[in-house]
Amino acid sequence: QVQLVESGGGLVQPGGSLRLSCAASERIFSRYVMGWHRQAPGKERELVATITSIGSTNYADSLKGRFTISRDNAKNTVYLQMNSLKPEDTAVYYCNIRWVLTGVEVWGQGTLVTVSS
């Protein structure tokens, strides 16, 4: 089974940037949707952005313009570029993949992003 490993989280000041990475343990085949989600303390997990196997992207309305999802197929990796970070972006960020035909879903362990001065 594919495993996902997130990295790139850390402490950043308000207005700063971070790039998160989500590396898959093997090449991914078939139609899929990969995404980033986040869960802030005391809140439910929410969608941040998704990218499909054909490269279509989707973003949470509140994050459009600040966050960008992309992928490098050669490295089996999906990225989340986060700019103009705000304290309210503080959360654990999770990567996941869902195969369209089977509905099977795999999640990473999460990486903590803290936005604070």
C-alpha positions in Angstrom: 0.0 0.0 0.0 1.2 3.5 -0.8 2.5 5.5 2.1 2.5 9.3 2.3 5.1 11.2 4.2 4.7 15.0 4.8 7.5 17.3 5.5 8.3 21.0 5.6 6.3 22.2 8.5 7.7 24.4 11.2 7.5 27.8 12.9 7.2 30.8 10.6 6.4 34.5 11.3 3.2 36.1 10.1 3.6 37.1 6.5 6.2 34.4 5.8 6.1 31.4 3.5 6.5 27.7 3.8 6.5 24.8 1.3 5.1 21.5 2.4 6.0 18.3 0.6 4.1 15.0 0.5 6.1 12.1 -0.8 4.5 8.9 -1.9 6.4 5.7 -1.3 5.9 4.5 -4.8 4.7 5.7 -8.2 0.9 6.2 -8.3 -1.1 4.8 -11.0 -4.8 5.1 -12.0 -7.0 8.1 -11.5 -6.6 9.8 -8.2 -7.1 12.9 -6.2 -4.3 14.1 -3.9 -5.0 16.8 -1.4 -3.9 18.8 1.6 -6.1 19.2 4.6 -5.5 20.9 7.9 -6.8 20.7 11.4 -6.4 23.6 13.8 -6.5 23.0 17.6 -10.1 22.5 18.7 -11.4 22.5 15.1 -12.5 20.0 12.5 -10.2 19.0 9.7 -10.8 21.1 6.6 -9.9 20.9 2.9 -7.0 23.1 1.8 -6.4 22.1 -1.8 -6.5 19.1 -4.2 -4.9 18.1 -7.4 -6.0 15.3 -9.7 -4.1 12.8 -11.8 -4.7 15.0 -14.8 -3.5 18.1 -13.0 -6.8 19.8 -12.2 -6.6 21.8 -9.0 -9.1 23.0 -6.4 -8.8 25.3 -3.4 -10.7 26.3 -0.4 -12.2 29.7 -1.3 -10.6 31.4 1.8 -7.1 30.3 0.7 -7.2 31.1 -3.0 -4.4 33.4 -4.0 -2.2 32.5 -1.0 -1.8 28.7 -1.3 -0.7 26.8 -4.4 -0.7 23.0 -4.8 1.6 21.4 -7.4 3.2 18.0 -8.1 6.3 16.5 -9.4 5.4 13.1 -11.0 9.1 12.1 -11.3 9.5 12.4 -7.6 6.1 11.1 -6.6 5.6 14.3 -4.6 2.9 16.8 -4.1 3.7 20.3 -2.8 1.8 23.0 -1.0 3.3 26.5 -1.3 1.9 28.7 1.4 2.5 32.5 1.2 1.4 35.4 3.4 0.9 33.1 6.3 -1.4 34.2 9.1 -1.7 33.0 12.7 -5.0 31.4 11.8 -3.1 29.1 9.3 -1.6 27.4 12.3 -2.6 23.7 12.1 -1.5 20.2 11.4 -1.4 19.8 7.7 -2.2 16.4 6.3 -1.7 14.9 2.8 -4.0 12.3 1.4 -4.7 10.4 -1.7 -8.0 8.9 -2.9 -8.3 6.6 -5.9 -11.3 7.6 -7.9 -12.4 4.2 -9.1 -12.1 2.3 -5.8 -12.6 5.1 -3.2 -9.6 3.8 -1.3 -7.9 6.5 0.7 -4.6 6.9 2.4 -3.5 9.6 4.8 -0.1 10.8 5.9 0.9 11.4 9.5 0.7 15.2 9.3 3.1 18.1 9.7 2.7 20.9 12.1 2.7 24.5 10.8 2.9 27.3 13.5 2.5 30.9 12.4 3.6 33.1 15.3 5.8 36.1 16.0 
